[in-house]
């Protein structure tokens, strides 16, 4: 037994009886020789599964509202949010690679059973809320593109569990390839939208520089906090710490060090693509709505119907709808996968994948169907906002344990966070906690 193993034995209460996502654990071979890019290619994938959570339908409304009301000014908030995401996802990947545990397993192995159970309940609530946002987003897209009533669109989304099972049975690489193809579709759609909208490039560049007006204007601050507070998704931290373990890297110090480096590059590149998509939504909203005097566009449906007339081409709204559908479908794939990771990690039980995903989907679909039948489009919009509030409540319960574990030398050994990363991570965790408390206060009391 070497020194690292002795430290880990003291650090964790117990060793997990099964690997995280054991059906795909270490199933993807990694080249041990060859060029840097050849090695990197083996690690490309998990970062993109994580990145879809940063461009899901739940984020669209805040970016649309921010762009229509304040032009390009809130681009700096999207940039800051993305930098926070890069830091936290890097820590999540490192935890999985070094400890051999996903974040849910790490919590179960560190905290008492009652605490772990509460954390599990909170995380399940957040995953259901996130899935709810994605179900509604996909249903809205089907309604806008094909005229399918919202309630039928919500029901149709239940069938994507069959797609998930098909892809995972073929191999995890197939699921990654499918997700990446949908992300490329979203990026291409918005690339064309930006070309059609002809944004003010000077305004765009200026918007990435933080402005004091964001803090001094209460209404602007509230939207900014909505963008920032809802960007980092709690389930992504659990997801990333698990799926990096699909790579069959050497379980040595050098093997882990190399895996951390390549996994961090993978997630950073993928999250920069997410930055492009999120910034594009706000830039499109600023160029198409704010510059034409439409300062109160906040609903996805309103944005869709206005785009054609404002940009002067019928393809604008279609591209917007296609991107929304791809976003919703992509996010449901990773959200249901995260649900499996969380249940298995916290409770150390294993359900059939189809059953676990069906449970997750039904929890999201049932309230969406009820609200859609009773309140129609207005109700789904309010449900979308509620889902983001629930996600905000859960976020700190995922971020704080992640920072705590990766900053603990007894748990991470020589891979423990460096002092500057440790303090930056705790500062980020504190900012996220404060912003989400403010968001919740503003939602219910202002």
DRENDO-1510 file (C-alpha; in Angstrom, 1 decimal, always signed):
<recs>
REC; n; res; u; v; w
REC; 1; UNK; +0.0; +0.0; +0.0 .
REC; 2; UNK; +1.6; +3.3; -1.0 .
REC; 3; UNK; +1.3; +6.7; +0.7 .
REC; 4; UNK; -1.6; +7.9; -1.4 .
REC; 5; UNK; -3.7; +4.8; -0.7 .
REC; 6; UNK; -3.0; +5.2; +3.1 .
REC; 7; UNK; -4.2; +8.8; +3.0 .
REC; 8; UNK; -7.3; +7.9; +1.1 .
REC; 9; UNK; -8.2; +5.1; +3.5 .
REC; 10; UNK; -8.1; +7.6; +6.4 .
REC; 11; UNK; -9.9; +10.3; +4.5 .
REC; 12; UNK; -13.1; +8.4; +3.4 .
REC; 13; UNK; -15.5; +6.5; +5.7 .
REC; 14; UNK; -15.9; +3.6; +3.3 .
REC; 15; UNK; -15.2; +2.5; -0.2 .
REC; 16; UNK; -18.1; +2.3; -2.6 .
REC; 17; UNK; -19.3; -1.2; -3.5 .
REC; 18; UNK; -19.7; -0.2; -7.2 .
REC; 19; UNK; -18.2; +2.1; -9.7 .
REC; 20; UNK; -20.0; +5.3; -10.8 .
REC; 21; UNK; -22.1; +4.4; -13.9 .
REC; 22; UNK; -20.6; +0.9; -13.8 .
REC; 23; UNK; -22.1; -0.1; -17.1 .
REC; 24; UNK; -19.9; +2.4; -18.9 .
REC; 25; UNK; -17.1; +2.8; -16.3 .
REC; 26; UNK; -13.6; +2.9; -18.0 .
REC; 27; UNK; -15.1; +1.6; -21.2 .
REC; 28; UNK; -13.4; +4.2; -23.4 .
REC; 29; UNK; -9.7; +3.4; -24.1 .
REC; 30; UNK; -7.2; +6.2; -23.9 .
REC; 31; UNK; -4.1; +6.4; -26.1 .
REC; 32; UNK; -0.9; +6.2; -23.9 .
REC; 33; UNK; +1.4; +7.2; -26.7 .
REC; 34; UNK; +1.1; +9.7; -29.6 .
REC; 35; UNK; +0.7; +13.4; -30.0 .
REC; 36; UNK; -1.0; +15.8; -27.6 .
REC; 37; UNK; -4.1; +16.1; -29.8 .
REC; 38; UNK; -4.3; +12.3; -30.3 .
REC; 39; UNK; -4.4; +11.9; -26.5 .
REC; 40; UNK; -6.9; +14.8; -26.1 .
REC; 41; UNK; -9.2; +13.2; -28.6 .
REC; 42; UNK; -9.8; +10.3; -26.2 .
REC; 43; UNK; -11.0; +12.8; -23.5 .
REC; 44; UNK; -13.3; +14.9; -25.7 .
REC; 45; UNK; -17.0; +14.3; -24.9 .
REC; 46; UNK; -17.8; +14.7; -21.2 .
REC; 47; UNK; -17.3; +18.4; -21.3 .
REC; 48; UNK; -20.0; +18.7; -24.0 .
REC; 49; UNK; -22.5; +16.6; -22.1 .
REC; 50; UNK; -21.9; +19.1; -19.2 .
REC; 51; UNK; -22.0; +22.2; -21.5 .
REC; 52; UNK; -25.6; +21.5; -22.6 .
REC; 53; UNK; -26.8; +22.3; -19.1 .
REC; 54; UNK; -25.4; +25.8; -19.6 .
REC; 55; UNK; -27.5; +26.4; -22.7 .
REC; 56; UNK; -30.8; +24.7; -21.7 .
REC; 57; UNK; -34.2; +26.4; -22.2 .
REC; 58; UNK; -34.3; +27.6; -18.6 .
REC; 59; UNK; -31.5; +30.1; -19.5 .
REC; 60; UNK; -33.2; +31.4; -22.6 .
REC; 61; UNK; -35.8; +33.6; -20.9 .
REC; 62; UNK; -33.3; +35.5; -18.8 .
REC; 63; UNK; -31.0; +36.2; -21.7 .
REC; 64; UNK; -33.9; +37.3; -23.9 .
REC; 65; UNK; -35.2; +39.6; -21.2 .
REC; 66; UNK; -31.7; +41.0; -20.5 .
REC; 67; UNK; -31.0; +41.7; -24.2 .
REC; 68; UNK; -34.4; +43.3; -25.0 .
REC; 69; UNK; -34.3; +45.5; -21.9 .
REC; 70; UNK; -30.7; +46.5; -21.7 .
REC; 71; UNK; -29.1; +45.8; -25.0 .
REC; 72; UNK; -25.6; +44.4; -24.8 .
REC; 73; UNK; -24.8; +45.6; -21.3 .
REC; 74; UNK; -25.3; +42.2; -19.6 .
REC; 75; UNK; -22.8; +40.3; -21.7 .
REC; 76; UNK; -20.3; +40.8; -19.0 .
REC; 77; UNK; -22.5; +38.8; -16.6 .
REC; 78; UNK; -22.7; +35.9; -19.0 .
REC; 79; UNK; -18.9; +36.0; -19.3 .
REC; 80; UNK; -18.5; +36.0; -15.5 .
REC; 81; UNK; -21.0; +33.1; -15.1 .
REC; 82; UNK; -19.1; +31.1; -17.7 .
REC; 83; UNK; -15.7; +31.6; -15.9 .
REC; 84; UNK; -17.3; +30.4; -12.7 .
REC; 85; UNK; -18.6; +27.4; -14.6 .
REC; 86; UNK; -15.2; +26.6; -16.0 .
REC; 87; UNK; -13.7; +26.6; -12.5 .
REC; 88; UNK; -16.4; +24.5; -10.8 .
REC; 89; UNK; -16.5; +21.9; -13.6 .
REC; 90; UNK; -12.8; +21.6; -13.5 .
REC; 91; UNK; -13.0; +20.8; -9.8 .
REC; 92; UNK; -15.8; +18.3; -10.5 .
REC; 93; UNK; -13.7; +16.4; -13.1 .
REC; 94; UNK; -10.7; +16.4; -10.7 .
REC; 95; UNK; -12.8; +14.9; -7.9 .
REC; 96; UNK; -14.0; +12.1; -10.1 .
REC; 97; UNK; -10.5; +11.3; -11.5 .
REC; 98; UNK; -8.6; +11.4; -8.2 .
REC; 99; UNK; -11.0; +9.9; -5.8 .
REC; 100; UNK; -12.7; +7.4; -8.1 .
REC; 101; UNK; -16.0; +8.7; -6.8 .
REC; 102; UNK; -18.7; +10.9; -8.3 .
REC; 103; UNK; -19.8; +13.9; -6.1 .
REC; 104; UNK; -22.9; +11.9; -4.9 .
REC; 105; UNK; -20.7; +9.0; -3.8 .
REC; 106; UNK; -18.2; +11.4; -2.2 .
REC; 107; UNK; -21.0; +13.0; -0.1 .
REC; 108; UNK; -22.3; +9.6; +1.0 .
REC; 109; UNK; -18.8; +8.5; +2.0 .
REC; 110; UNK; -18.2; +11.7; +4.0 .
REC; 111; UNK; -21.4; +12.8; +5.6 .
REC; 112; UNK; -23.7; +10.9; +8.0 .
REC; 113; UNK; -26.7; +9.0; +6.6 .
REC; 114; UNK; -29.3; +11.7; +7.6 .
REC; 115; UNK; -27.3; +14.5; +5.9 .
REC; 116; UNK; -26.7; +12.4; +2.8 .
REC; 117; UNK; -30.4; +11.6; +2.6 .
REC; 118; UNK; -31.3; +15.2; +2.8 .
REC; 119; UNK; -28.7; +16.1; +0.1 .
REC; 120; UNK; -30.2; +13.4; -2.1 .
REC; 121; UNK; -33.7; +14.7; -1.7 .
REC; 122; UNK; -32.6; +18.2; -2.6 .
REC; 123; UNK; -30.7; +17.0; -5.6 .
REC; 124; UNK; -33.6; +14.9; -6.8 .
REC; 125; UNK; -35.8; +18.0; -6.5 .
REC; 126; UNK; -33.3; +20.0; -8.5 .
REC; 127; UNK; -33.0; +17.4; -11.3 .
REC; 128; UNK; -36.8; +17.2; -11.5 .
REC; 129; UNK; -36.9; +21.0; -11.8 .
REC; 130; UNK; -34.2; +21.0; -14.4 .
REC; 131; UNK; -36.0; +18.3; -16.4 .
REC; 132; UNK; -39.2; +20.3; -16.0 .
REC; 133; UNK; -37.6; +23.3; -17.7 .
REC; 134; UNK; -36.3; +21.1; -20.5 .
REC; 135; UNK; -39.6; +19.4; -21.1 .
REC; 136; UNK; -41.4; +22.8; -21.3 .
REC; 137; UNK; -38.7; +24.1; -23.6 .
REC; 138; UNK; -39.0; +21.2; -26.0 .
REC; 139; UNK; -42.8; +21.4; -25.9 .
REC; 140; UNK; -42.7; +25.1; -26.7 .
REC; 141; UNK; -40.4; +24.4; -29.6 .
REC; 142; UNK; -42.7; +21.7; -31.0 .
REC; 143; UNK; -45.6; +24.1; -30.7 .
REC; 144; UNK; -43.8; +26.9; -32.4 .
REC; 145; UNK; -42.4; +24.8; -35.3 .
REC; 146; UNK; -45.2; +22.3; -36.0 .
REC; 147; UNK; -48.3; +23.8; -34.2 .
REC; 148; UNK; -48.4; +20.8; -31.8 .
REC; 149; UNK; -50.5; +21.8; -28.7 .
REC; 150; UNK; -48.3; +22.3; -25.6 .
REC; 151; UNK; -49.9; +19.5; -23.7 .
REC; 152; UNK; -49.2; +17.0; -26.5 .
REC; 153; UNK; -45.7; +18.3; -26.9 .
REC; 154; UNK; -45.1; +17.7; -23.2 .
REC; 155; UNK; -46.3; +14.1; -23.6 .
REC; 156; UNK; -44.1; +13.5; -26.7 .
REC; 157; UNK; -41.0; +14.3; -24.7 .
REC; 158; UNK; -41.5; +11.2; -22.6 .
REC; 159; UNK; -40.4; +9.1; -25.6 .
REC; 160; UNK; -36.8; +10.4; -25.6 .
REC; 161; UNK; -36.0; +7.8; -22.8 .
REC; 162; UNK; -36.1; +5.3; -25.7 .
REC; 163; UNK; -33.4; +7.3; -27.5 .
REC; 164; UNK; -31.3; +7.5; -24.4 .
REC; 165; UNK; -31.4; +3.7; -23.9 .
REC; 166; UNK; -30.6; +3.1; -27.6 .
REC; 167; UNK; -27.6; +5.4; -27.5 .
REC; 168; UNK; -26.2; +4.1; -24.3 .
REC; 169; UNK; -26.6; +0.4; -25.3 .
REC; 170; UNK; -24.6; +1.2; -28.4 .
REC; 171; UNK; -21.8; +2.7; -26.3 .
REC; 172; UNK; -21.2; +5.9; -24.4 .
REC; 173; UNK; -19.3; +7.4; -27.4 .
REC; 174; UNK; -22.6; +7.3; -29.4 .
REC; 175; UNK; -24.4; +9.4; -26.8 .
REC; 176; UNK; -21.5; +11.9; -26.7 .
REC; 177; UNK; -21.5; +12.1; -30.5 .
REC; 178; UNK; -25.3; +12.7; -30.6 .
REC; 179; UNK; -25.0; +15.5; -28.0 .
REC; 180; UNK; -22.1; +17.2; -29.8 .
REC; 181; UNK; -24.1; +17.1; -33.0 .
REC; 182; UNK; -27.0; +18.9; -31.4 .
REC; 183; UNK; -24.7; +21.5; -29.8 .
REC; 184; UNK; -23.2; +22.1; -33.3 .
REC; 185; UNK; -26.8; +22.5; -34.6 .
REC; 186; UNK; -27.6; +25.1; -31.9 .
REC; 187; UNK; -24.3; +27.0; -32.6 .
REC; 188; UNK; -24.9; +27.0; -36.4 .
REC; 189; UNK; -28.4; +28.3; -35.9 .
REC; 190; UNK; -27.3; +31.2; -33.8 .
REC; 191; UNK; -24.4; +31.9; -36.0 .
REC; 192; UNK; -26.8; +32.5; -38.9 .
REC; 193; UNK; -29.1; +34.4; -36.6 .
REC; 194; UNK; -26.3; +36.8; -35.6 .
REC; 195; UNK; -25.4; +37.3; -39.3 .
REC; 196; UNK; -29.1; +38.2; -40.1 .
REC; 197; UNK; -29.5; +40.5; -37.1 .
REC; 198; UNK; -26.4; +42.6; -37.8 .
REC; 199; UNK; -25.5; +43.5; -34.3 .
REC; 200; UNK; -23.4; +46.5; -33.3 .
REC; 201; UNK; -20.0; +44.9; -32.9 .
REC; 202; UNK; -18.7; +47.9; -30.9 .
REC; 203; UNK; -21.6; +47.5; -28.5 .
REC; 204; UNK; -21.0; +43.8; -28.3 .
REC; 205; UNK; -17.3; +44.3; -27.3 .
REC; 206; UNK; -18.3; +47.0; -24.8 .
REC; 207; UNK; -20.9; +44.7; -23.3 .
REC; 208; UNK; -18.3; +42.2; -22.2 .
REC; 209; UNK; -16.8; +44.9; -19.9 .
REC; 210; UNK; -18.6; +45.1; -16.5 .
REC; 211; UNK; -20.5; +48.3; -16.0 .
REC; 212; UNK; -21.3; +50.1; -12.7 .
REC; 213; UNK; -24.9; +50.5; -14.0 .
REC; 214; UNK; -25.5; +46.8; -13.5 .
REC; 215; UNK; -25.2; +47.3; -9.7 .
REC; 216; UNK; -26.8; +50.8; -9.5 .
REC; 217; UNK; -29.9; +49.9; -11.5 .
REC; 218; UNK; -32.1; +47.5; -9.3 .
REC; 219; UNK; -34.1; +46.2; -12.2 .
REC; 220; UNK; -31.0; +45.6; -14.3 .
REC; 221; UNK; -29.3; +43.9; -11.3 .
REC; 222; UNK; -32.1; +41.6; -10.8 .
REC; 223; UNK; -32.0; +40.3; -14.4 .
REC; 224; UNK; -28.2; +40.1; -14.1 .
REC; 225; UNK; -28.5; +37.9; -11.0 .
REC; 226; UNK; -31.0; +35.8; -12.8 .
REC; 227; UNK; -28.5; +35.1; -15.5 .
REC; 228; UNK; -25.7; +34.5; -13.1 .
REC; 229; UNK; -27.6; +32.5; -10.5 .
REC; 230; UNK; -29.3; +30.1; -13.0 .
REC; 231; UNK; -26.2; +29.5; -15.2 .
REC; 232; UNK; -24.4; +26.9; -13.1 .
REC; 233; UNK; -26.6; +23.8; -12.8 .
REC; 234; UNK; -26.1; +21.6; -9.7 .
REC; 235; UNK; -26.7; +18.3; -11.5 .
REC; 236; UNK; -23.8; +19.1; -13.9 .
REC; 237; UNK; -21.4; +18.9; -11.0 .
REC; 238; UNK; -22.6; +15.4; -10.2 .
REC; 239; UNK; -22.7; +14.4; -13.8 .
REC; 240; UNK; -19.2; +15.6; -14.7 .
REC; 241; UNK; -17.5; +13.8; -11.7 .
REC; 242; UNK; -19.0; +10.6; -13.0 .
REC; 243; UNK; -18.7; +10.6; -16.7 .
REC; 244; UNK; -15.0; +11.5; -16.7 .
REC; 245; UNK; -14.6; +8.0; -15.2 .
REC; 246; UNK; -15.7; +6.5; -18.5 .
REC; 247; UNK; -12.1; +7.0; -19.7 .
REC; 248; UNK; -9.7; +4.1; -19.0 .
REC; 249; UNK; -6.8; +6.2; -17.9 .
REC; 250; UNK; -3.9; +4.8; -15.8 .
REC; 251; UNK; -4.7; +4.7; -12.1 .
REC; 252; UNK; -1.3; +6.2; -11.3 .
REC; 253; UNK; -0.2; +9.7; -10.2 .
REC; 254; UNK; +1.0; +10.5; -13.7 .
REC; 255; UNK; -2.1; +8.9; -15.3 .
REC; 256; UNK; -4.4; +10.9; -13.1 .
REC; 257; UNK; -2.5; +14.1; -13.6 .
REC; 258; UNK; -2.7; +13.6; -17.4 .
REC; 259; UNK; -6.4; +12.8; -17.2 .
REC; 260; UNK; -7.1; +16.0; -15.1 .
REC; 261; UNK; -5.3; +18.1; -17.7 .
REC; 262; UNK; -7.1; +16.7; -20.7 .
REC; 263; UNK; -10.5; +16.6; -19.0 .
REC; 264; UNK; -10.1; +20.3; -18.0 .
REC; 265; UNK; -9.2; +21.2; -21.5 .
REC; 266; UNK; -12.3; +19.3; -22.8 .
REC; 267; UNK; -14.7; +21.0; -20.5 .
REC; 268; UNK; -13.2; +24.5; -21.0 .
REC; 269; UNK; -13.5; +24.3; -24.8 .
REC; 270; UNK; -17.1; +23.0; -24.5 .
REC; 271; UNK; -18.0; +25.7; -22.0 .
REC; 272; UNK; -16.6; +28.4; -24.3 .
REC; 273; UNK; -19.0; +27.1; -26.9 .
REC; 274; UNK; -21.8; +27.4; -24.3 .
REC; 275; UNK; -20.6; +31.0; -23.8 .
REC; 276; UNK; -21.0; +31.6; -27.5 .
REC; 277; UNK; -24.6; +30.2; -27.5 .
REC; 278; UNK; -25.7; +32.1; -24.4 .
REC; 279; UNK; -24.1; +35.4; -25.6 .
REC; 280; UNK; -25.7; +34.9; -29.0 .
REC; 281; UNK; -29.2; +34.7; -27.4 .
REC; 282; UNK; -28.6; +38.0; -25.6 .
REC; 283; UNK; -26.9; +39.6; -28.6 .
REC; 284; UNK; -29.8; +38.5; -30.9 .
REC; 285; UNK; -32.3; +39.9; -28.4 .
REC; 286; UNK; -30.4; +43.2; -28.2 .
REC; 287; UNK; -30.0; +43.6; -31.9 .
REC; 288; UNK; -33.5; +42.5; -32.9 .
REC; 289; UNK; -35.6; +43.8; -30.0 .
REC; 290; UNK; -33.8; +46.5; -28.0 .
REC; 291; UNK; -32.6; +48.4; -31.0 .
REC; 292; UNK; -36.1; +48.5; -32.5 .
REC; 293; UNK; -37.8; +49.7; -29.3 .
REC; 294; UNK; -39.1; +46.3; -28.1 .
REC; 295; UNK; -37.8; +46.5; -24.5 .
REC; 296; UNK; -40.2; +44.2; -22.8 .
REC; 297; UNK; -39.7; +40.9; -24.6 .
REC; 298; UNK; -39.2; +38.2; -22.0 .
REC; 299; UNK; -41.2; +35.2; -23.2 .
REC; 300; UNK; -39.6; +32.6; -25.6 .
REC; 301; UNK; -42.9; +32.5; -27.7 .
REC; 302; UNK; -42.9; +36.4; -28.1 .
REC; 303; UNK; -39.3; +36.3; -29.3 .
REC; 304; UNK; -40.1; +33.6; -31.9 .
REC; 305; UNK; -43.1; +35.5; -33.3 .
REC; 306; UNK; -41.2; +38.9; -33.5 .
REC; 307; UNK; -38.1; +37.6; -35.2 .
REC; 308; UNK; -39.5; +37.2; -38.7 .
REC; 309; UNK; -41.0; +40.7; -38.9 .
REC; 310; UNK; -38.0; +42.4; -37.3 .
REC; 311; UNK; -35.3; +40.7; -39.3 .
REC; 312; UNK; -37.3; +40.6; -42.5 .
REC; 313; UNK; -36.8; +36.9; -43.3 .
REC; 314; UNK; -38.9; +33.8; -42.6 .
REC; 315; UNK; -35.9; +31.7; -41.7 .
REC; 316; UNK; -35.1; +33.6; -38.5 .
REC; 317; UNK; -37.9; +32.2; -36.4 .
REC; 318; UNK; -37.4; +28.7; -37.8 .
REC; 319; UNK; -33.7; +28.7; -36.8 .
REC; 320; UNK; -34.7; +30.0; -33.4 .
REC; 321; UNK; -37.2; +27.2; -33.0 .
REC; 322; UNK; -34.8; +24.5; -34.2 .
REC; 323; UNK; -32.1; +25.6; -31.8 .
REC; 324; UNK; -34.7; +25.6; -28.9 .
REC; 325; UNK; -35.8; +22.1; -29.8 .
REC; 326; UNK; -32.2; +20.8; -30.0 .
REC; 327; UNK; -31.4; +22.6; -26.7 .
REC; 328; UNK; -34.4; +20.9; -24.9 .
REC; 329; UNK; -33.6; +17.5; -26.3 .
REC; 330; UNK; -30.0; +17.7; -25.4 .
REC; 331; UNK; -30.6; +18.8; -21.9 .
REC; 332; UNK; -33.1; +16.0; -21.2 .
REC; 333; UNK; -30.5; +13.4; -22.2 .
REC; 334; UNK; -27.9; +14.6; -19.7 .
REC; 335; UNK; -30.5; +15.4; -17.0 .
REC; 336; UNK; -31.9; +11.9; -16.9 .
REC; 337; UNK; -28.3; +10.5; -16.9 .
REC; 338; UNK; -27.5; +12.8; -13.9 .
REC; 339; UNK; -30.6; +11.4; -12.2 .
REC; 340; UNK; -29.2; +7.9; -12.4 .
REC; 341; UNK; -25.9; +9.0; -11.0 .
REC; 342; UNK; -27.4; +10.8; -8.1 .
REC; 343; UNK; -29.7; +8.0; -7.0 .
REC; 344; UNK; -27.0; +5.3; -7.3 .
REC; 345; UNK; -24.4; +7.5; -5.7 .
REC; 346; UNK; -26.3; +8.7; -2.6 .
REC; 347; UNK; -28.4; +5.6; -1.9 .
REC; 348; UNK; -26.0; +2.9; -3.3 .
REC; 349; UNK; -28.9; +1.2; -5.0 .
REC; 350; UNK; -29.3; +0.4; -8.7 .
REC; 351; UNK; -32.5; +0.5; -10.7 .
REC; 352; UNK; -32.9; -0.6; -14.3 .
REC; 353; UNK; -31.8; +2.4; -16.4 .
REC; 354; UNK; -35.2; +2.6; -18.2 .
REC; 355; UNK; -37.1; +2.6; -14.9 .
REC; 356; UNK; -34.9; +5.3; -13.4 .
REC; 357; UNK; -35.3; +7.5; -16.4 .
REC; 358; UNK; -39.0; +6.9; -16.6 .
REC; 359; UNK; -39.4; +8.0; -13.0 .
REC; 360; UNK; -37.4; +11.2; -13.6 .
REC; 361; UNK; -39.4; +12.0; -16.7 .
REC; 362; UNK; -42.8; +11.4; -15.1 .
REC; 363; UNK; -41.9; +13.7; -12.2 .
REC; 364; UNK; -41.4; +16.5; -14.7 .
REC; 365; UNK; -44.2; +15.6; -17.2 .
REC; 366; UNK; -47.1; +15.3; -14.7 .
REC; 367; UNK; -46.9; +18.8; -13.3 .
REC; 368; UNK; -46.2; +20.2; -16.8 .
REC; 369; UNK; -49.3; +18.5; -18.2 .
REC; 370; UNK; -51.5; +19.7; -15.3 .
REC; 371; UNK; -50.3; +23.3; -15.5 .
REC; 372; UNK; -50.6; +23.3; -19.3 .
REC; 373; UNK; -54.2; +22.1; -19.3 .
REC; 374; UNK; -55.2; +24.6; -16.6 .
REC; 375; UNK; -53.2; +27.7; -17.5 .
REC; 376; UNK; -51.9; +27.3; -21.1 .
REC; 377; UNK; -48.8; +29.2; -22.3 .
REC; 378; UNK; -48.9; +31.6; -19.3 .
REC; 379; UNK; -48.7; +28.7; -16.9 .
REC; 380; UNK; -45.8; +27.1; -18.6 .
REC; 381; UNK; -43.9; +30.4; -18.4 .
REC; 382; UNK; -44.5; +30.6; -14.7 .
REC; 383; UNK; -43.5; +27.0; -14.3 .
REC; 384; UNK; -40.3; +27.7; -16.1 .
REC; 385; UNK; -39.5; +30.5; -13.6 .
REC; 386; UNK; -40.3; +28.2; -10.7 .
REC; 387; UNK; -38.0; +25.6; -12.0 .
REC; 388; UNK; -35.1; +28.1; -12.0 .
REC; 389; UNK; -35.9; +29.1; -8.4 .
REC; 390; UNK; -35.7; +25.5; -7.3 .
REC; 391; UNK; -32.4; +25.1; -9.0 .
REC; 392; UNK; -31.1; +28.2; -7.3 .
REC; 393; UNK; -32.1; +26.7; -3.9 .
REC; 394; UNK; -30.2; +23.5; -4.5 .
REC; 395; UNK; -27.0; +24.9; -6.1 .
REC; 396; UNK; -25.0; +25.7; -3.0 .
REC; 397; UNK; -25.7; +22.2; -1.6 .
REC; 398; UNK; -23.7; +20.9; -4.5 .
REC; 399; UNK; -21.0; +23.6; -4.8 .
REC; 400; UNK; -20.0; +23.7; -1.2 .
REC; 401; UNK; -19.3; +20.0; -0.8 .
REC; 402; UNK; -17.4; +20.0; -4.1 .
REC; 403; UNK; -15.1; +22.8; -3.0 .
REC; 404; UNK; -14.7; +21.3; +0.5 .
REC; 405; UNK; -13.7; +17.9; -0.9 .
REC; 406; UNK; -11.2; +19.1; -3.5 .
REC; 407; UNK; -9.6; +21.5; -1.0 .
REC; 408; UNK; -9.0; +18.7; +1.6 .
REC; 409; UNK; -5.5; +17.3; +1.4 .
REC; 410; UNK; -6.5; +14.1; +3.2 .
REC; 411; UNK; -9.0; +13.4; +0.4 .
REC; 412; UNK; -7.1; +14.6; -2.6 .
REC; 413; UNK; -3.4; +14.1; -1.6 .
REC; 414; UNK; -1.0; +15.9; -3.9 .
REC; 415; UNK; -4.0; +16.8; -6.2 .
REC; 416; UNK; -5.5; +19.1; -3.5 .
REC; 417; UNK; -6.5; +22.6; -4.7 .
REC; 418; UNK; -3.6; +25.0; -4.8 .
REC; 419; UNK; -4.1; +27.9; -2.3 .
REC; 420; UNK; -5.2; +30.4; -5.0 .
REC; 421; UNK; -7.6; +27.9; -6.5 .
REC; 422; UNK; -9.0; +27.1; -3.1 .
REC; 423; UNK; -9.7; +30.7; -2.2 .
REC; 424; UNK; -11.1; +31.5; -5.6 .
REC; 425; UNK; -13.4; +28.5; -5.4 .
REC; 426; UNK; -14.6; +29.4; -1.9 .
REC; 427; UNK; -15.2; +33.0; -3.1 .
REC; 428; UNK; -17.2; +31.7; -6.1 .
REC; 429; UNK; -19.2; +29.4; -3.8 .
REC; 430; UNK; -20.0; +32.4; -1.5 .
REC; 431; UNK; -21.0; +34.6; -4.5 .
REC; 432; UNK; -23.3; +32.0; -5.8 .
REC; 433; UNK; -24.9; +31.5; -2.4 .
REC; 434; UNK; -25.4; +35.2; -1.9 .
REC; 435; UNK; -26.8; +35.8; -5.3 .
REC; 436; UNK; -29.3; +32.9; -5.1 .
REC; 437; UNK; -30.5; +34.1; -1.7 .
REC; 438; UNK; -31.1; +37.5; -3.3 .
REC; 439; UNK; -32.9; +35.9; -6.2 .
REC; 440; UNK; -35.2; +34.0; -4.0 .
REC; 441; UNK; -35.9; +37.1; -1.9 .
REC; 442; UNK; -36.7; +39.1; -5.0 .
REC; 443; UNK; -38.9; +36.3; -6.5 .
REC; 444; UNK; -41.1; +36.0; -3.4 .
REC; 445; UNK; -41.0; +39.3; -1.6 .
REC; 446; UNK; -40.3; +42.1; -4.2 .
</recs>
